[in-house]
Amino acid sequence: MTWKAKMIIHKKEKRIAVYFEKNAELIARKKKAYRFSVESNFGSLASPGHS
C-alpha cells in the first residue's frame, strides 16, 4: 500500500493529512467495519419499541 503525508491547514489549524492509494477492496472493508461498529453501538437506539 502506498501513501503520502502532507501538511495542511484545516479550520485554521495545522494538521497532517495522510493520503492512501485508492483501493476498492480496502474501502469496502472499512465501510463494512464502520457499519458494524455503528450498528453494535447504536442498534438498540435505532430500533423502535426497544428501551
MMTF fields as JSON, N, C-alpha, C and O atoms, coordinates in Angstrom:
{
  "mmtfVersion": "1.0.0",
  "mmtfProducer": "UNKNOWN",
  "numBonds": 203,
  "numAtoms": 204,
  "numGroups": 51,
  "numChains": 1,
  "numModels": 1,
  "chainsPerModel": [1],
  "groupsPerChain": [51],
  "chainIdList": ["A"],
  "bondAtomList": [4, 2, 8, 6, 12, 10, 16, 14, 20, 18, 24, 22, 28, 26, 32, 30, 36, 34, 40, 38, 44, 42, 48, 46, 52, 50, 56, 54, 60, 58, 64, 62, 68, 66, 72, 70, 76, 74, 80, 78, 84, 82, 88, 86, 92, 90, 96, 94, 100, 98, 104, 102, 108, 106, 112, 110, 116, 114, 120, 118, 124, 122, 128, 126, 132, 130, 136, 134, 140, 138, 144, 142, 148, 146, 152, 150, 156, 154, 160, 158, 164, 162, 168, 166, 172, 170, 176, 174, 180, 178, 184, 182, 188, 186, 192, 190, 196, 194, 200, 198],
  "bondOrderList": [1, 1, 1, 1, 1, 1, 1, 1, 1, 1, 1, 1, 1, 1, 1, 1, 1, 1, 1, 1, 1, 1, 1, 1, 1, 1, 1, 1, 1, 1, 1, 1, 1, 1, 1, 1, 1, 1, 1, 1, 1, 1, 1, 1, 1, 1, 1, 1, 1, 1],
  "groupList": [{"groupName": "MET", "atomNameList": ["N", "CA", "C", "O"], "elementList": ["N", "C", "C", "O"], "formalChargeList": [0, 0, 0, 0], "bondAtomList": [1, 0, 2, 1, 3, 2], "bondOrderList": [1, 1, 2], "singleLetterCode": "M", "chemCompType": "L-PEPTIDE LINKING"}, {"groupName": "THR", "atomNameList": ["N", "CA", "C", "O"], "elementList": ["N", "C", "C", "O"], "formalChargeList": [0, 0, 0, 0], "bondAtomList": [1, 0, 2, 1, 3, 2], "bondOrderList": [1, 1, 2], "singleLetterCode": "T", "chemCompType": "L-PEPTIDE LINKING"}, {"groupName": "TRP", "atomNameList": ["N", "CA", "C", "O"], "elementList": ["N", "C", "C", "O"], "formalChargeList": [0, 0, 0, 0], "bondAtomList": [1, 0, 2, 1, 3, 2], "bondOrderList": [1, 1, 2], "singleLetterCode": "W", "chemCompType": "L-PEPTIDE LINKING"}, {"groupName": "LYS", "atomNameList": ["N", "CA", "C", "O"], "elementList": ["N", "C", "C", "O"], "formalChargeList": [0, 0, 0, 0], "bondAtomList": [1, 0, 2, 1, 3, 2], "bondOrderList": [1, 1, 2], "singleLetterCode": "K", "chemCompType": "L-PEPTIDE LINKING"}, {"groupName": "ALA", "atomNameList": ["N", "CA", "C", "O"], "elementList": ["N", "C", "C", "O"], "formalChargeList": [0, 0, 0, 0], "bondAtomList": [1, 0, 2, 1, 3, 2], "bondOrderList": [1, 1, 2], "singleLetterCode": "A", "chemCompType": "L-PEPTIDE LINKING"}, {"groupName": "ILE", "atomNameList": ["N", "CA", "C", "O"], "elementList": ["N", "C", "C", "O"], "formalChargeList": [0, 0, 0, 0], "bondAtomList": [1, 0, 2, 1, 3, 2], "bondOrderList": [1, 1, 2], "singleLetterCode": "I", "chemCompType": "L-PEPTIDE LINKING"}, {"groupName": "HIS", "atomNameList": ["N", "CA", "C", "O"], "elementList": ["N", "C", "C", "O"], "formalChargeList": [0, 0, 0, 0], "bondAtomList": [1, 0, 2, 1, 3, 2], "bondOrderList": [1, 1, 2], "singleLetterCode": "H", "chemCompType": "L-PEPTIDE LINKING"}, {"groupName": "GLU", "atomNameList": ["N", "CA", "C", "O"], "elementList": ["N", "C", "C", "O"], "formalChargeList": [0, 0, 0, 0], "bondAtomList": [1, 0, 2, 1, 3, 2], "bondOrderList": [1, 1, 2], "singleLetterCode": "E", "chemCompType": "L-PEPTIDE LINKING"}, {"groupName": "ARG", "atomNameList": ["N", "CA", "C", "O"], "elementList": ["N", "C", "C", "O"], "formalChargeList": [0, 0, 0, 0], "bondAtomList": [1, 0, 2, 1, 3, 2], "bondOrderList": [1, 1, 2], "singleLetterCode": "R", "chemCompType": "L-PEPTIDE LINKING"}, {"groupName": "VAL", "atomNameList": ["N", "CA", "C", "O"], "elementList": ["N", "C", "C", "O"], "formalChargeList": [0, 0, 0, 0], "bondAtomList": [1, 0, 2, 1, 3, 2], "bondOrderList": [1, 1, 2], "singleLetterCode": "V", "chemCompType": "L-PEPTIDE LINKING"}, {"groupName": "TYR", "atomNameList": ["N", "CA", "C", "O"], "elementList": ["N", "C", "C", "O"], "formalChargeList": [0, 0, 0, 0], "bondAtomList": [1, 0, 2, 1, 3, 2], "bondOrderList": [1, 1, 2], "singleLetterCode": "Y", "chemCompType": "L-PEPTIDE LINKING"}, {"groupName": "PHE", "atomNameList": ["N", "CA", "C", "O"], "elementList": ["N", "C", "C", "O"], "formalChargeList": [0, 0, 0, 0], "bondAtomList": [1, 0, 2, 1, 3, 2], "bondOrderList": [1, 1, 2], "singleLetterCode": "F", "chemCompType": "L-PEPTIDE LINKING"}, {"groupName": "ASN", "atomNameList": ["N", "CA", "C", "O"], "elementList": ["N", "C", "C", "O"], "formalChargeList": [0, 0, 0, 0], "bondAtomList": [1, 0, 2, 1, 3, 2], "bondOrderList": [1, 1, 2], "singleLetterCode": "N", "chemCompType": "L-PEPTIDE LINKING"}, {"groupName": "LEU", "atomNameList": ["N", "CA", "C", "O"], "elementList": ["N", "C", "C", "O"], "formalChargeList": [0, 0, 0, 0], "bondAtomList": [1, 0, 2, 1, 3, 2], "bondOrderList": [1, 1, 2], "singleLetterCode": "L", "chemCompType": "L-PEPTIDE LINKING"}, {"groupName": "SER", "atomNameList": ["N", "CA", "C", "O"], "elementList": ["N", "C", "C", "O"], "formalChargeList": [0, 0, 0, 0], "bondAtomList": [1, 0, 2, 1, 3, 2], "bondOrderList": [1, 1, 2], "singleLetterCode": "S", "chemCompType": "L-PEPTIDE LINKING"}, {"groupName": "GLY", "atomNameList": ["N", "CA", "C", "O"], "elementList": ["N", "C", "C", "O"], "formalChargeList": [0, 0, 0, 0], "bondAtomList": [1, 0, 2, 1, 3, 2], "bondOrderList": [1, 1, 2], "singleLetterCode": "G", "chemCompType": "PEPTIDE LINKING"}, {"groupName": "PRO", "atomNameList": ["N", "CA", "C", "O"], "elementList": ["N", "C", "C", "O"], "formalChargeList": [0, 0, 0, 0], "bondAtomList": [1, 0, 2, 1, 3, 2], "bondOrderList": [1, 1, 2], "singleLetterCode": "P", "chemCompType": "L-PEPTIDE LINKING"}],
  "groupTypeList": [0, 1, 2, 3, 4, 3, 0, 5, 5, 6, 3, 3, 7, 3, 8, 5, 4, 9, 10, 11, 7, 3, 12, 4, 7, 13, 5, 4, 8, 3, 3, 3, 4, 10, 8, 11, 14, 9, 7, 14, 12, 11, 15, 14, 13, 4, 14, 16, 15, 6, 14],
  "groupIdList": [1, 2, 3, 4, 5, 6, 7, 8, 9, 10, 11, 12, 13, 14, 15, 16, 17, 18, 19, 20, 21, 22, 23, 24, 25, 26, 27, 28, 29, 30, 31, 32, 33, 34, 35, 36, 37, 38, 39, 40, 41, 42, 43, 44, 45, 46, 47, 48, 49, 50, 51],
  "secStructList": [7, 7, 3, 3, 3, 3, 3, 3, 3, 3, 6, 6, 3, 3, 3, 3, 3, 3, 3, 3, 7, 7, 7, 2, 2, 2, 2, 2, 2, 2, 2, 2, 2, 2, 2, 2, 2, 2, 2, 2, 2, 2, 2, 2, 2, 2, 1, 6, 6, 7, 7],
  "xCoordList": [0.853, 0.0, 0.899, 1.813, 0.625, 1.398, 0.61, -0.621, 1.345, 0.714, 1.641, 2.826, 1.095, 1.908, 1.315, 0.103, 2.161, 1.73, 2.0, 2.966, 1.135, 1.23, 0.712, -0.284, 1.375, 0.891, -0.24, -0.117, -1.344, -2.471, -2.939, -2.555, -3.756, -4.404, -5.893, -6.522, -6.45, -7.868, -8.463, -8.012, -9.466, -10.107, -9.071, -9.093, -8.166, -7.12, -6.103, -5.398, -6.026, -5.034, -4.179, -4.677, -2.88, -2.001, -2.252, -2.333, -2.372, -2.606, -1.8, -1.306, -1.678, -1.018, -2.09, -2.854, -2.138, -3.076, -2.3, -1.177, -2.897, -2.281, -3.181, -4.361, -2.635, -3.366, -2.918, -1.72, -3.875, -3.597, -4.048, -4.919, -3.446, -3.877, -5.33, -5.795, -6.032, -7.428, -7.502, -7.046, -8.076, -8.168, -9.613, -10.023, -10.372, -11.802, -12.046, -12.993, -11.213, -11.404, -11.193, -11.971, -10.151, -9.878, -10.983, -11.389, -11.473, -12.559, -13.809, -14.481, -14.127, -15.301, -15.157, -16.124, -13.957, -13.735, -13.904, -14.485, -13.4, -13.531, -14.994, -15.438, -15.749, -17.171, -17.933, -18.788, -17.622, -18.292, -17.98, -18.878, -16.725, -16.326, -17.013, -17.437, -17.13, -17.773, -19.256, -19.783, -19.933, -21.36, -21.568, -22.504, -20.706, -20.822, -20.647, -21.378, -19.681, -19.418, -20.619, -21.014, -21.194, -22.348, -23.536, -24.217, -23.795, -24.918, -24.707, -25.669, -23.494, -23.209, -23.44, -23.979, -23.026, -23.122, -24.501, -24.916, -25.219, -26.476, -27.655, -28.73, -27.484, -28.557, -29.817, -30.914, -29.694, -30.879, -31.58, -32.796, -30.827, -31.429, -32.146, -33.144, -31.638, -32.213, -33.484, -34.295, -33.668, -34.833, -36.0, -35.89, -37.098, -38.237, -38.857, -38.893, -39.333, -40.005, -39.08, -39.547, -37.783, -36.844, -36.431, -36.212, -36.324, -35.892, -34.636, -34.119],
  "yCoordList": [-1.169, 0.0, 1.232, 1.354, 2.125, 3.368, 4.474, 4.468, 5.419, 6.535, 7.737, 7.607, 8.907, 10.109, 10.99, 10.992, 11.726, 12.636, 14.066, 14.335, 14.968, 16.355, 17.261, 16.939, 18.383, 19.379, 20.168, 20.63, 20.322, 21.105, 22.042, 21.891, 22.993, 23.844, 23.545, 23.709, 23.103, 22.754, 23.507, 23.36, 24.306, 25.143, 25.98, 26.08, 26.576, 27.476, 26.78, 27.446, 25.46, 24.714, 23.883, 23.331, 23.799, 22.954, 21.496, 21.145, 20.667, 19.239, 18.442, 18.981, 17.164, 16.266, 15.423, 14.723, 15.497, 14.681, 13.493, 13.645, 12.319, 11.121, 10.62, 10.348, 10.498, 10.054, 8.645, 8.369, 7.76, 6.39, 6.163, 6.87, 5.166, 4.816, 4.374, 3.838, 4.587, 4.195, 2.696, 2.224, 1.965, 0.513, 0.135, 0.215, -0.269, -0.541, -1.613, -1.503, -2.648, -3.723, -3.203, -3.524, -2.407, -1.865, -0.906, -0.926, -0.069, 0.867, 0.094, 0.476, -0.981, -1.793, -2.411, -2.452, -2.892, -3.478, -2.434, -2.725, -1.214, -0.137, 0.247, 0.445, 0.356, 0.703, -0.371, -0.059, -1.631, -2.733, -2.689, -2.864, -2.458, -2.378, -1.196, -1.314, -0.055, 1.116, 0.853, 1.185, 0.251, -0.051, -1.001, -0.826, -2.004, -2.958, -2.236, -2.503, -1.319, -0.574, 0.283, 0.308, 0.978, 1.841, 1.004, 1.361, -0.105, -0.965, -1.567, -1.706, -1.922, -2.502, -1.488, -1.82, -0.243, 0.781, 1.406, 1.789, 1.517, 2.247, 1.421, 1.971, 0.131, -0.72, -0.643, -0.595, -0.629, -0.589, 0.758, 0.835, 1.818, 3.151, 3.295, 4.008, 2.622, 2.757, 1.937, 2.23, 0.923, 0.055, 0.61, 0.717, 0.961, 1.485, 0.4, -0.779, 0.83, -0.103, -0.749, -1.491, -0.483, -1.049, 0.037, 1.182, -0.325, 0.672, 0.225, 0.938],
  "zCoordList": [0.0, 0.0, 0.0, 0.815, -0.913, -0.949, -0.268, -0.255, 0.294, 0.971, 0.92, 0.611, 1.227, 1.344, 2.435, 2.65, 3.112, 4.171, 3.714, 3.0, 4.138, 3.689, 4.797, 5.445, 5.019, 5.979, 5.335, 4.201, 6.062, 5.571, 6.675, 7.835, 6.315, 7.304, 7.231, 6.185, 8.355, 8.441, 9.618, 10.753, 9.344, 10.366, 11.116, 12.342, 10.342, 10.836, 11.751, 12.511, 11.682, 12.46, 11.517, 10.537, 11.822, 11.031, 11.413, 12.59, 10.392, 10.607, 9.6, 8.61, 9.864, 8.927, 8.256, 8.921, 6.939, 6.164, 5.615, 5.133, 5.689, 5.141, 4.021, 4.242, 2.835, 1.654, 1.291, 1.214, 1.07, 0.679, -0.752, -1.259, -1.403, -2.757, -2.726, -1.72, -3.792, -3.869, -4.151, -5.193, -3.217, -3.327, -2.998, -1.84, -3.988, -3.804, -2.753, -1.973, -2.715, -1.737, -0.314, 0.585, -0.108, 1.218, 1.658, 2.819, 0.744, 1.062, 1.473, 2.43, 0.766, 1.096, 2.483, 3.244, 2.821, 4.146, 5.242, 6.288, 5.014, 6.011, 6.201, 7.332, 5.109, 5.209, 5.977, 6.806, 5.702, 6.389, 7.888, 8.712, 8.239, 9.643, 10.326, 11.476, 9.635, 10.207, 10.453, 11.514, 9.46, 9.631, 10.801, 11.581, 10.931, 12.033, 13.36, 14.313, 13.428, 14.65, 15.038, 16.204, 14.074, 14.351, 14.796, 15.758, 14.11, 14.476, 15.861, 16.616, 16.208, 17.518, 18.63, 19.685, 18.381, 19.416, 19.525, 20.618, 18.415, 18.422, 17.942, 17.704, 17.794, 17.275, 18.105, 17.548, 19.446, 20.284, 20.203, 20.377, 19.942, 19.818, 18.478, 18.376, 17.461, 16.128, 15.959, 15.08, 16.782, 16.653, 17.46, 18.682, 16.831, 17.579, 18.476, 18.124, 19.618, 20.519, 21.545, 22.41, 21.466, 22.446, 23.413, 23.019, 24.681, 25.658, 26.353, 27.213]
}
